[in-house]
Amino acid sequence: MDKPLSGKTFVLTGKLSTVRAEATAAIERLGGYVDSSVTYRTNYLVAGERVGSVKMNAARAKGAQVIDEQTLLDMINV
């Protein structure tokens, strides 16, 4: 059975209300991968509060979808 986030790469940035380690564990449990920097493999940049422009600009330039924390929570609470 495929996991809902299989093959998807996430980068978490900014201040999140969720503990980062818990969010990472949930993403990985559902088949996703969490990276520390934006690359062409990045599917989603999860933007918390006070996001830096470097990762936002990199995500846009590399075609990653920028989502907020609530959208991530909706994705991992399937």
Secondary structure by P-SEA (a helix, b strand, c coil): cccccccbbbbbcccccccaaaaaaaaaaabbbbbcccccccccccccccccaaaaaaaaaabbbbbcaaaaaaaaac
